[in-house]
Amino acid sequence: MKAKSLFIALLLASLAGCKVGNVTHAGGVDNLSYLQLLQGGSTKYSEGVEVFVDDSPAFAAKVDKIEKLKVRGNVYAIKQGTRHVKVVHEGKTLYEKDIFVGNQETKKITLP
């Protein structure tokens, strides 16, 4: 019995010290930028707005209040570079402009 437990202890100790191979992991930051929409005027956008980026389909976005802004707020990922952004609320265009956003940059758009 003593020999069996000694064998098991040696086996576990030898397996714990084994190294199968070298593993490397290369990582970096994603090639993404971000949009954040802020309420600048008295108009409330409680139901949100539609955002068009380039020729992509629209996506729904929430508008953060500037005075109650969280640390990060609601941000939406877009590709970096020059983008054509259009923000629509109830059929009315609130913002339409070509913008440039760098890698990992957040572009804040203040709506009227």
C-alpha distances in whole Angstrom, upper triangle without the diagonal:
4,5,5,6,9,10,11,12,14,15,17,18,20,21,23,25,26,30,31,35,38,39,43,45,48,50,53,56,57,61,62,64,65,68,69,72,73,76,79,82,82,81,78,76,74,73,72,74,74,73,74,72,74,75,71,71,72,69,69,69,69,71,70,72,73,73,70,68,64,63,62,64,64,64,64,63,66,66,67,70,74,74,76,76,77,77,79,79,81,82,84,83,82,80,81,80,79,76,74,70,68,64,62,66,67,70,72,75,77,79,82
4,5,5,6,9,10,11,12,14,16,17,18,20,21,23,25,29,30,34,37,38,42,44,47,49,52,55,56,60,61,64,64,67,68,71,73,75,78,81,82,81,78,76,73,73,72,74,74,73,74,72,74,75,71,72,72,69,69,69,69,71,70,72,72,72,69,67,64,62,62,63,64,63,64,62,65,65,66,70,73,73,76,75,77,77,78,79,81,83,84,82,81,80,80,80,78,75,73,69,67,63,61,65,66,69,71,74,76,78,81
4,6,5,6,9,10,11,12,14,15,16,18,20,21,23,27,28,32,35,36,40,42,46,48,51,54,55,59,60,63,64,67,68,71,73,76,78,81,82,81,78,76,74,73,72,74,73,72,73,71,73,74,70,71,71,69,69,69,69,71,70,72,73,73,70,68,64,62,62,64,64,63,64,62,64,64,65,69,72,72,75,75,77,76,78,79,81,82,83,82,81,80,80,79,77,74,72,68,66,62,61,64,65,69,71,74,76,78,81
4,5,5,6,9,10,11,12,14,15,17,18,20,21,25,26,30,33,35,38,40,44,46,49,52,53,57,58,61,62,65,65,68,70,73,76,79,80,79,75,73,71,70,69,71,70,69,70,69,70,71,68,68,68,66,66,66,66,68,67,70,70,71,68,65,62,60,59,61,61,61,61,59,62,62,63,66,70,70,73,72,74,73,75,76,78,79,81,79,78,77,77,76,75,72,70,66,64,60,58,62,63,67,68,71,74,75,79
4,5,5,6,9,10,11,12,14,15,17,19,20,24,26,29,32,33,37,39,42,44,47,50,51,55,56,59,59,62,63,66,68,70,73,76,77,76,73,71,69,68,67,69,68,67,68,67,69,69,66,66,67,64,64,63,64,66,65,67,68,68,65,63,59,57,57,58,59,58,59,57,60,60,61,64,68,68,71,70,72,71,73,74,76,77,78,77,76,75,75,74,73,70,68,64,62,58,56,60,61,64,66,69,71,73,76
4,5,5,6,9,10,11,12,14,15,17,19,22,24,28,30,32,36,38,41,43,47,49,51,54,56,59,59,63,63,66,68,71,74,77,78,77,74,72,70,69,68,70,69,68,69,67,69,70,67,67,67,65,65,64,65,67,65,68,68,68,65,63,59,57,57,59,59,59,59,58,60,60,61,64,68,68,71,70,72,72,74,75,77,78,79,78,77,75,75,75,73,70,68,64,61,58,56,59,61,64,66,69,71,74,77
4,5,5,6,9,10,11,12,14,16,17,21,22,26,29,30,34,36,40,42,45,48,50,53,55,57,58,62,63,66,68,71,73,76,77,76,73,71,69,69,67,69,68,67,68,66,67,68,65,65,66,63,64,63,64,66,65,68,68,68,65,63,59,57,57,59,59,58,58,56,59,58,59,63,66,67,69,69,71,71,73,74,76,77,78,77,76,74,74,73,71,69,66,63,60,57,55,59,60,64,65,68,71,73,76
4,5,5,6,9,10,11,12,14,16,19,21,24,27,28,32,34,38,40,43,45,47,50,52,54,55,59,59,62,64,67,70,73,74,73,70,68,66,65,64,65,65,64,64,63,64,65,62,62,63,60,61,60,60,63,62,64,65,65,62,60,56,54,54,55,55,55,55,53,56,56,57,60,64,64,67,66,68,68,70,70,72,74,75,73,72,71,71,70,69,66,64,60,58,54,52,56,57,61,62,65,68,70,73
4,5,5,6,9,10,11,13,15,18,20,24,26,28,31,33,37,38,42,44,46,49,51,53,54,58,58,61,63,66,69,72,73,72,69,67,65,64,63,65,64,63,64,62,64,65,62,62,62,60,60,59,60,62,60,63,63,63,60,58,55,52,52,54,54,54,54,53,55,55,56,59,63,63,66,65,67,67,69,70,72,73,74,73,72,70,70,69,68,65,62,59,56,53,51,54,56,59,61,64,66,68,72
4,5,5,6,9,10,11,13,16,19,22,24,26,30,32,36,38,41,44,46,49,51,53,55,58,59,62,64,67,70,73,74,73,70,68,66,66,64,66,65,64,64,62,64,65,62,63,63,60,61,60,61,63,62,64,64,65,62,59,56,53,53,55,55,55,55,53,55,55,56,59,62,63,66,65,68,68,70,71,73,74,75,73,72,71,71,70,68,65,62,59,56,52,51,54,56,60,61,65,67,69,73
4,5,5,6,9,10,11,15,16,20,23,24,28,30,34,36,39,42,44,47,49,52,53,56,57,60,62,66,68,71,72,71,69,66,64,64,62,63,63,61,62,60,62,62,59,60,61,58,59,58,59,61,60,63,63,64,61,58,55,52,52,54,54,53,53,51,53,53,54,57,60,61,64,63,66,65,67,68,71,72,73,71,70,69,69,68,66,63,60,57,54,51,49,53,54,58,60,63,65,67,71
4,5,5,6,9,10,14,15,19,21,23,26,28,32,34,37,40,41,45,46,49,50,53,54,57,59,62,65,68,69,68,65,63,61,61,59,60,60,59,59,57,59,60,57,57,58,55,56,55,55,58,56,59,59,60,57,55,51,49,48,50,50,50,50,48,50,50,51,54,58,58,61,60,63,62,65,65,68,69,70,68,67,66,66,65,63,60,58,54,52,48,46,50,51,55,57,60,62,64,68
4,6,5,7,9,13,15,18,20,22,25,28,31,33,36,39,41,44,46,49,50,53,54,57,59,62,65,68,69,69,66,63,62,62,60,61,61,59,60,58,60,60,58,58,59,56,57,56,56,58,57,59,59,60,57,55,51,49,48,50,51,50,50,48,50,50,51,54,58,58,61,61,63,63,65,66,68,70,71,69,68,66,66,65,63,60,57,54,51,48,46,49,51,55,57,60,62,64,68
4,5,5,7,10,13,16,18,20,24,26,30,32,36,39,40,44,46,48,50,53,54,58,60,63,66,69,70,69,67,64,63,62,61,62,61,59,60,58,59,60,57,58,59,56,57,56,57,59,58,60,60,61,58,56,52,50,49,51,51,50,50,48,50,50,50,53,57,58,61,60,63,63,65,66,69,70,71,69,68,66,66,65,63,60,57,54,51,47,46,49,51,55,57,60,63,65,69
4,5,5,9,10,14,17,18,22,24,28,30,33,36,38,41,43,46,47,50,52,55,57,60,63,66,67,66,64,61,60,59,57,58,57,56,56,54,56,56,54,54,55,53,54,53,54,56,55,58,58,59,56,53,50,47,46,48,48,47,47,45,47,47,47,51,54,55,58,57,60,60,62,63,65,67,67,66,65,63,63,62,60,57,54,51,48,45,43,47,48,52,54,57,60,62,66
4,6,8,11,14,16,17,20,22,26,28,31,34,36,39,41,44,45,48,49,53,55,58,60,64,65,64,61,59,57,57,55,56,56,54,55,53,54,55,52,53,54,51,52,51,51,53,52,55,55,56,53,50,47,44,44,46,46,45,45,43,45,45,46,49,53,53,56,56,58,58,60,61,64,65,66,64,63,61,61,60,58,55,52,49,46,42,41,45,46,50,52,55,57,60,63
4,7,10,12,14,16,19,22,25,28,31,34,36,39,41,44,45,49,50,53,55,59,61,64,66,65,63,60,59,59,57,58,57,55,56,53,55,56,53,54,55,52,53,52,53,55,53,56,56,57,54,51,48,45,44,47,47,46,46,44,46,45,46,49,52,53,56,56,59,59,61,62,65,66,67,65,63,61,61,60,58,55,52,49,46,42,41,44,46,50,52,55,58,60,64
4,6,9,12,14,17,20,24,26,30,33,34,38,40,43,44,48,49,53,55,59,61,64,66,65,62,60,59,58,56,57,56,54,54,52,53,54,51,52,53,51,52,51,52,54,53,56,56,57,54,52,48,45,44,47,47,45,45,43,45,44,44,47,51,52,55,55,58,58,60,62,64,65,66,64,63,61,60,59,57,54,51,48,45,41,40,44,46,49,52,55,58,60,64
4,6,8,10,14,17,20,23,26,30,31,34,37,40,42,45,47,50,53,56,58,62,63,62,60,57,56,56,54,54,53,51,51,49,50,51,48,50,51,48,50,49,50,52,51,54,54,55,52,49,46,43,42,45,44,43,42,40,41,40,41,44,48,48,52,52,55,55,57,59,61,62,63,61,60,58,57,56,53,51,48,44,42,38,37,41,43,46,49,52,55,57,61
4,7,9,13,16,19,22,26,29,30,33,36,39,41,44,46,50,52,56,58,61,63,62,59,57,56,55,53,53,52,50,50,47,48,49,46,48,49,47,48,48,49,51,51,54,54,55,53,49,46,44,42,44,44,42,41,39,40,39,40,43,46,47,50,50,53,54,56,58,60,61,62,60,59,57,56,55,52,50,47,44,41,37,36,40,42,46,48,51,54,57,60
4,6,10,13,16,20,23,26,28,31,33,37,39,42,44,48,51,54,56,60,62,61,58,56,55,54,52,52,50,48,48,45,46,47,45,46,47,46,47,47,48,50,49,52,52,54,51,48,45,42,41,43,43,41,40,37,38,37,37,40,44,45,48,48,51,52,55,56,59,59,60,58,57,55,54,52,50,47,44,41,38,34,34,38,40,44,46,49,53,55,59
4,7,10,13,16,20,23,25,28,31,34,36,40,42,45,48,52,54,57,59,58,56,53,53,52,50,50,48,46,46,43,44,45,43,44,45,44,45,44,46,47,47,50,49,51,49,46,43,40,38,41,40,38,37,35,36,34,34,37,41,42,45,46,49,50,52,54,57,57,58,55,54,52,51,49,47,44,41,38,35,31,31,35,37,41,44,47,50,52,56
4,7,10,13,17,20,22,24,27,30,32,36,38,42,44,48,50,54,56,54,52,50,49,48,46,46,45,42,42,39,40,41,39,41,42,40,41,41,42,44,43,46,46,48,46,42,39,36,35,37,37,34,34,31,32,31,31,34,38,38,42,42,45,46,49,50,53,54,54,52,51,48,48,46,43,41,38,35,32,28,28,32,34,37,40,43,46,49,52
4,7,10,13,17,19,21,24,27,30,33,35,39,42,45,47,51,53,52,50,47,47,46,44,44,42,40,39,37,37,39,37,39,40,38,39,39,40,41,41,44,43,45,43,40,37,34,32,35,34,32,31,28,29,28,28,31,34,35,39,39,42,43,46,48,51,51,52,49,48,45,45,43,40,38,34,31,28,25,25,28,31,34,37,40,43,46,50
4,6,10,13,15,18,20,24,26,30,32,35,38,42,44,47,49,48,46,44,43,43,40,40,39,36,36,33,34,35,33,35,36,34,36,35,36,38,37,40,40,42,40,36,34,31,29,31,31,28,28,25,26,24,24,27,31,32,35,36,39,40,42,44,47,48,48,45,44,42,41,39,37,34,31,28,25,21,21,25,27,31,33,36,40,42,46
4,7,11,12,15,18,21,24,27,30,33,36,40,42,45,47,46,45,42,42,41,39,38,37,34,34,31,31,33,31,33,34,32,34,33,35,36,36,39,38,40,38,35,32,29,27,30,29,27,26,23,23,22,21,24,28,29,33,33,36,37,40,42,45,46,46,43,42,39,38,36,34,31,28,25,22,18,18,22,25,28,31,34,37,40,44
4,7,9,12,14,17,20,24,26,30,32,36,38,41,44,43,41,38,38,38,35,35,33,31,30,27,28,30,28,30,31,29,31,30,31,32,32,35,34,36,35,31,29,26,24,26,26,23,22,19,20,18,18,21,25,26,29,30,33,34,37,39,42,42,42,40,38,36,35,33,31,28,25,22,19,15,15,18,21,24,27,30,34,36,40
4,7,9,12,14,17,21,23,27,29,33,35,38,41,40,38,36,36,36,33,32,31,28,28,25,26,28,26,29,29,27,29,27,29,30,29,32,31,34,32,29,26,23,21,24,23,20,20,17,17,16,15,18,22,23,27,27,30,31,34,36,40,40,40,37,35,33,32,30,27,24,21,18,15,11,11,15,18,21,24,27,30,33,37
4,6,8,11,13,17,19,23,26,29,31,35,37,36,35,32,33,32,29,29,28,25,25,22,23,25,24,26,26,24,26,24,25,26,26,29,28,30,29,25,23,20,18,20,20,17,16,13,14,13,12,15,19,20,23,23,27,27,31,33,36,36,36,33,32,29,28,27,24,21,18,15,12,8,8,11,14,17,20,23,27,29,33
4,5,9,11,15,18,21,24,28,30,33,36,35,33,30,31,30,27,26,25,22,22,19,20,22,20,22,22,21,23,21,23,24,24,28,27,30,29,25,23,21,18,20,18,15,14,10,11,10,10,13,17,17,21,21,24,25,28,30,33,33,33,31,30,27,26,24,22,19,17,14,12,8,7,11,13,16,19,22,25,28,31
4,7,10,14,17,21,24,27,29,32,35,34,32,30,31,30,26,25,23,20,19,16,17,19,18,20,21,20,22,21,23,24,24,28,27,30,29,25,24,22,19,20,19,15,14,10,9,7,7,10,13,14,18,18,22,23,26,29,32,32,31,28,28,25,24,22,19,16,14,11,9,6,7,10,12,15,18,20,24,26,30
4,7,10,13,17,20,24,25,29,31,30,29,26,27,26,23,21,20,17,16,14,15,17,16,18,18,17,19,17,19,20,21,24,24,27,26,22,21,19,16,17,15,12,10,6,6,5,5,9,12,12,15,15,19,20,23,25,28,28,28,25,24,22,21,19,17,14,12,9,8,6,6,8,10,12,15,17,21,23,26
4,7,10,14,17,20,22,25,28,27,26,23,25,24,21,19,18,15,15,12,14,17,16,18,17,16,17,16,17,18,18,21,20,24,23,19,19,17,14,15,13,10,8,6,5,6,5,8,11,11,14,13,16,17,21,23,26,26,26,23,21,18,18,16,14,12,10,6,6,5,5,5,6,8,11,13,17,19,23
4,7,10,13,17,19,22,25,23,22,20,21,21,17,16,16,13,14,12,14,17,16,17,15,14,15,12,14,14,14,17,17,20,20,16,16,15,11,11,10,6,5,4,6,8,8,11,13,11,14,12,15,15,18,20,23,24,23,20,19,16,16,15,15,12,11,8,9,9,7,6,4,6,9,11,14,16,20
4,7,10,13,15,19,21,20,19,16,18,18,14,13,13,10,11,10,13,16,15,16,14,12,12,10,11,11,12,15,15,18,18,14,15,15,11,10,9,5,5,7,7,10,11,12,13,11,12,10,12,11,15,16,20,21,20,17,15,13,14,13,13,11,11,9,11,12,11,9,6,5,6,7,11,13,16
4,7,10,12,16,18,17,16,14,15,16,12,12,13,11,13,13,16,19,18,18,15,13,12,9,9,8,8,11,11,14,14,11,12,12,9,8,6,5,7,9,11,14,14,16,16,14,15,12,13,12,14,15,19,20,19,17,14,13,15,15,15,13,14,12,14,15,13,11,7,6,5,6,9,10,14
4,7,9,12,14,13,12,10,12,13,10,9,11,10,13,13,17,19,18,18,15,13,11,8,7,5,6,9,9,13,13,11,12,14,11,9,8,8,9,12,13,16,17,18,18,15,15,12,12,9,12,12,16,17,16,14,11,10,13,14,15,14,16,14,17,18,16,14,10,9,6,5,6,7,11
4,6,9,12,11,11,10,12,14,11,11,14,13,16,17,20,23,22,21,18,16,14,11,9,5,5,6,6,10,10,9,11,13,12,9,9,10,12,16,17,20,20,21,21,19,18,15,14,12,14,13,17,19,17,15,12,12,15,16,18,16,18,17,20,21,19,16,12,11,7,6,5,6,9
4,6,8,7,7,8,10,13,11,11,14,15,18,19,22,25,24,23,19,18,15,12,10,6,6,5,6,9,10,10,13,16,15,12,12,14,16,19,20,23,24,25,23,21,20,17,15,12,13,12,15,18,15,15,11,12,16,17,20,19,21,20,23,25,23,20,16,14,10,9,6,5,7
4,7,8,10,11,14,16,14,14,17,17,20,21,24,26,26,25,22,21,19,16,14,10,9,8,7,10,12,12,15,18,17,15,15,16,18,21,22,25,25,25,24,22,21,18,17,14,15,14,17,19,16,15,11,12,16,17,20,19,21,21,24,26,24,21,17,15,11,9,5,5,5
4,6,8,10,13,16,15,15,18,18,21,23,26,28,28,27,23,22,20,17,15,12,12,10,10,11,14,15,18,21,20,18,18,20,21,25,25,28,28,28,27,25,23,20,18,15,16,14,16,18,15,15,12,13,17,19,22,22,24,24,27,29,28,24,21,18,15,12,9,7,5
4,6,10,12,15,15,15,19,20,23,25,28,30,29,28,24,23,21,18,16,12,13,10,11,12,14,16,19,22,22,19,19,21,23,27,27,31,31,31,30,28,26,22,20,17,17,14,16,18,16,17,14,16,20,22,25,25,28,27,30,32,30,27,24,21,18,15,12,10,8
4,7,9,12,11,12,15,17,20,23,26,27,27,25,21,20,17,16,13,11,12,10,13,14,15,16,19,22,22,19,18,20,21,25,26,29,30,30,28,26,24,20,18,14,13,11,12,15,13,14,11,14,18,20,24,24,27,27,30,31,30,27,23,21,17,15,12,9,7
4,6,9,9,11,14,16,20,22,26,27,26,24,20,19,15,13,11,9,10,9,12,13,13,15,17,21,20,16,16,18,20,23,25,28,29,30,29,26,24,20,18,14,13,10,12,15,14,15,13,15,19,22,25,24,27,26,29,31,29,26,22,21,17,15,13,10,10
4,6,5,7,11,13,17,19,23,24,22,20,17,15,12,10,8,6,9,9,13,15,14,15,17,20,19,15,14,16,17,20,21,25,26,28,26,23,22,18,16,12,11,8,10,13,12,13,11,14,17,20,23,22,25,24,27,28,26,24,21,19,16,14,12,10,10
4,5,9,12,15,19,21,25,26,24,21,18,16,12,10,8,8,9,10,14,15,14,15,16,20,19,15,13,16,17,21,23,26,28,30,29,26,24,21,18,15,14,11,12,15,15,17,15,17,20,23,26,25,28,27,29,30,28,26,22,21,18,17,15,13,14
4,7,10,13,17,20,23,23,21,19,15,13,9,9,7,9,12,13,17,19,17,17,19,22,20,16,14,16,17,20,22,25,27,29,28,25,23,19,17,14,12,9,10,13,14,15,15,17,20,23,25,25,27,26,29,30,28,26,23,21,19,17,17,14,16
4,7,10,13,16,20,20,18,16,12,10,7,6,5,6,10,12,15,17,16,16,17,20,18,14,11,13,13,17,18,22,24,25,24,21,20,16,14,10,9,8,10,12,13,13,12,14,17,19,21,21,24,23,25,26,24,23,19,18,16,14,14,12,14
4,6,10,13,16,17,15,13,10,8,6,5,6,7,11,14,16,19,18,17,19,21,19,15,13,13,13,16,16,20,22,23,21,18,16,13,10,7,6,5,8,10,10,10,9,11,13,16,18,18,21,21,24,25,23,21,18,16,15,12,13,10,12
4,7,10,13,13,12,10,6,6,5,6,9,10,14,17,19,22,22,20,21,23,20,17,14,14,12,14,14,18,20,21,19,16,14,11,8,6,5,6,9,9,10,10,10,11,12,15,17,17,20,19,23,23,22,21,18,16,16,13,14,12,15
4,7,10,11,9,9,5,5,6,7,10,11,14,17,19,22,22,20,21,22,19,17,13,12,10,12,11,14,16,17,16,12,10,7,6,5,6,9,12,12,12,10,10,9,10,12,13,14,16,16,19,20,19,18,15,14,13,11,13,12,15
4,6,7,6,6,5,7,9,10,14,15,18,21,22,26,25,23,24,25,22,20,16,15,12,12,11,13,15,15,14,10,8,6,5,6,8,11,14,13,13,11,12,10,9,11,12,13,15,15,19,20,20,18,17,15,15,13,16,15,17
4,6,6,8,7,9,12,12,15,16,19,22,23,27,26,24,24,25,21,20,17,14,11,11,8,9,11,12,10,7,6,5,7,9,12,15,18,16,16,13,14,12,10,10,10,10,12,12,15,16,17,16,15,13,14,13,16,16,19
4,6,9,10,12,15,16,19,20,23,26,26,30,30,27,28,28,24,23,20,18,14,13,10,10,12,11,9,6,5,6,8,12,14,17,20,18,18,15,16,13,11,10,9,11,12,13,16,17,19,18,17,15,17,16,19,19,22
4,7,9,12,15,17,21,22,25,28,29,32,32,30,30,31,27,26,22,20,16,15,12,13,15,15,13,10,8,9,10,13,15,18,20,18,18,16,18,16,13,13,13,14,16,17,19,20,22,21,20,19,21,19,22,21,24
4,6,9,13,14,18,20,23,26,28,31,30,28,28,28,25,23,20,17,14,13,11,11,14,15,14,11,10,10,11,13,14,17,19,17,19,16,18,16,14,15,14,15,17,17,19,20,20,20,19,18,20,19,22,21,24
4,7,10,13,17,19,22,25,27,30,29,27,28,29,25,23,19,18,14,14,13,14,17,18,17,14,13,12,11,12,13,15,16,15,17,16,17,16,15,17,17,18,20,20,22,22,22,22,21,20,21,19,22,21,23
4,7,9,13,15,19,22,24,27,26,24,25,26,22,20,17,15,12,13,12,15,18,19,18,14,12,10,9,9,9,12,13,13,14,13,14,14,13,15,16,17,19,19,22,22,22,21,19,18,18,16,19,17,20
4,6,10,13,16,19,22,25,23,21,22,23,19,17,13,12,10,11,11,14,17,19,19,15,14,12,11,10,10,12,14,14,15,14,15,15,15,17,18,18,19,19,21,21,20,20,17,17,17,16,18,17,20
4,7,10,13,17,19,22,21,19,19,21,18,15,12,12,10,13,14,17,20,22,21,18,16,13,12,10,10,10,12,13,15,14,14,15,16,18,19,19,21,20,23,23,21,21,18,17,16,15,16,15,18
4,7,10,13,15,18,17,15,16,18,15,12,8,9,8,11,13,16,19,21,20,17,16,13,12,9,10,10,13,15,15,14,13,14,15,17,19,18,20,18,21,21,19,18,15,14,13,12,13,12,16
4,7,10,13,15,14,12,13,15,13,9,7,9,10,13,15,19,21,23,23,20,19,15,14,11,12,11,14,16,16,16,14,15,17,19,21,20,21,20,22,23,20,19,15,15,13,12,12,12,14
4,7,9,12,11,10,12,14,12,9,8,10,11,15,17,20,21,23,22,20,19,15,14,11,12,11,14,16,15,15,12,13,16,18,20,19,21,19,22,23,20,18,15,13,11,10,9,9,11
4,6,9,8,6,8,11,10,7,7,10,12,16,18,21,22,24,24,21,21,18,17,14,15,14,18,20,19,18,15,16,19,20,22,20,21,20,22,23,20,18,14,13,10,10,9,10,13
4,6,5,6,9,12,12,9,10,13,16,19,21,25,25,27,26,24,24,20,19,16,17,16,19,21,20,19,16,17,20,21,23,22,23,22,24,25,22,20,16,16,12,12,10,10,12
4,5,5,9,11,11,10,12,14,17,20,22,25,24,26,25,24,24,20,20,18,19,18,21,24,22,21,17,17,20,21,23,21,22,21,23,24,21,19,15,14,11,11,9,11,12
4,6,9,12,13,12,14,17,20,23,25,28,28,29,29,28,27,24,24,21,22,21,24,26,25,24,20,21,24,25,27,25,26,24,26,27,24,22,18,18,14,15,12,14,15
4,6,10,11,9,12,15,18,22,24,27,28,29,29,28,28,24,24,21,23,21,24,27,25,25,21,22,25,26,28,25,27,25,26,27,23,21,18,18,15,16,14,15,17
4,7,8,6,9,12,15,18,21,24,24,26,26,25,25,22,22,20,21,21,24,26,25,24,20,20,23,24,25,23,23,21,23,23,20,18,14,15,12,13,12,14,16
4,5,5,9,11,15,17,20,23,24,26,27,26,26,23,24,22,23,23,26,28,27,26,23,23,25,26,27,24,24,21,22,22,19,17,14,16,13,16,15,17,20
4,6,10,11,15,17,20,22,22,25,26,25,26,24,25,23,25,25,28,30,29,28,25,24,26,26,26,23,23,20,20,20,16,15,13,15,13,16,17,19,22
4,7,7,11,13,16,19,19,21,23,22,23,21,22,20,23,23,26,28,27,25,23,22,23,23,23,20,20,17,18,17,13,12,10,12,11,14,15,18,21
4,6,10,13,16,19,20,22,23,21,22,19,20,18,20,20,23,25,24,23,20,20,22,22,23,20,21,18,19,19,15,14,11,12,11,13,13,15,18
4,7,10,13,17,18,21,21,19,20,17,17,15,17,17,20,22,22,20,18,18,20,20,21,19,19,17,19,18,15,14,11,12,11,12,13,14,18
4,7,10,13,14,17,18,16,17,14,16,14,17,18,21,22,22,20,18,17,18,18,18,16,16,13,15,14,12,11,8,9,9,11,13,15,18
4,7,10,12,15,16,14,15,12,14,13,16,17,20,21,21,19,18,16,17,17,17,15,15,13,14,14,12,11,9,10,11,12,15,16,19
4,7,9,12,14,12,14,13,15,15,18,20,23,23,23,21,20,18,18,17,16,14,14,11,12,11,9,10,9,10,12,14,17,18,22
4,6,9,11,9,11,10,13,14,17,20,23,23,23,20,19,17,16,15,13,12,11,9,10,10,10,10,10,10,13,14,17,19,22
4,7,9,8,11,12,15,17,20,23,26,25,25,22,22,19,17,16,13,12,10,8,9,8,10,10,11,12,15,16,20,21,25
4,7,8,12,12,16,18,22,25,28,27,26,23,22,19,17,15,12,10,8,5,5,6,8,8,10,11,14,16,20,21,25
4,6,10,12,16,18,22,25,28,27,26,23,22,18,16,14,10,8,5,5,6,8,11,10,12,12,15,16,20,22,25
4,7,10,13,16,20,23,26,25,24,20,19,16,13,10,7,6,4,7,9,11,14,12,13,12,15,15,18,20,23
4,6,10,13,16,20,23,21,20,17,17,13,11,8,6,5,6,8,11,13,15,13,13,11,14,13,17,18,21
4,7,10,13,17,20,18,17,13,14,10,7,6,4,6,9,11,14,16,18,16,15,13,14,13,16,16,19
4,7,10,14,17,15,14,11,11,8,6,6,6,7,10,11,15,17,17,15,14,11,12,10,13,13,16
4,7,10,13,12,10,7,8,6,4,7,9,10,14,15,18,20,21,18,16,13,13,11,13,11,14
4,7,10,10,9,6,6,5,6,9,12,13,16,16,20,22,21,19,16,14,13,10,11,9,11
4,7,6,5,4,6,7,9,12,15,16,20,20,24,25,25,23,20,17,16,13,13,10,12
4,5,5,7,7,10,12,16,19,20,23,23,27,28,27,25,22,19,17,14,14,10,11
4,6,8,10,13,15,19,22,23,26,27,30,31,30,28,25,23,21,18,17,14,14
4,7,9,12,13,17,20,22,25,26,30,31,31,29,26,23,22,18,18,15,15
4,6,9,11,15,18,20,24,25,28,30,30,27,24,22,20,16,16,12,12
4,6,7,11,14,16,20,21,25,27,27,24,22,18,17,14,13,10,11
4,7,10,14,15,19,20,23,26,25,22,19,16,14,10,10,7,7
4,7,10,11,15,16,20,22,22,19,17,13,12,8,9,7,9
4,7,9,13,15,19,21,22,19,17,14,14,10,12,11,12
4,6,10,12,16,19,20,17,16,12,13,10,12,12,14
4,7,10,13,16,18,16,15,12,13,12,15,15,18
4,7,10,13,15,12,11,9,11,10,13,15,18
4,7,10,12,10,10,9,12,12,16,18,21
4,7,8,6,7,7,10,12,16,18,21
4,6,5,8,9,13,15,19,21,25
4,5,9,11,15,17,21,23,27
4,7,10,13,16,19,22,26
4,6,10,13,16,19,23
4,6,10,13,16,19
4,6,10,13,16
4,6,10,13
4,6,10
4,7
4
